[in-house]
Amino acid sequence: MSLCKYCSKDIEDQKTTTCFNSYVDFEDNSSWPREVYPEDEKERCSVCNVVPGAIHHKDCYMERCPKCGKRLVSCGCLIKR
């Protein structure tokens, strides 16, 4: 069992299809809508198991930053400066 830090759902459970948190809060006090896992994907996300068109679970390294388009966990937009 692996629980998401946002929604507390088991990301390994096939019944879990998406995370519910729909915004990313940045250090500059702005909030941006989270990018979804592309709808044209054929399979679930290999990291966090969401279905195509759904919101990734917290800390999924496949999620893209809504500000810069790079991977959210490593782009630097969330880092305190």
Buried (B, 14 or more C-beta within 10 A) or exposed (E): EEBBEBBEBBBEEEEBBBBEBEEBEBEEEEEBEBBBBEEEBEEBBEBBBBBBEBBBBBEBEBBBBBBEEEEBEEBEBBEEE
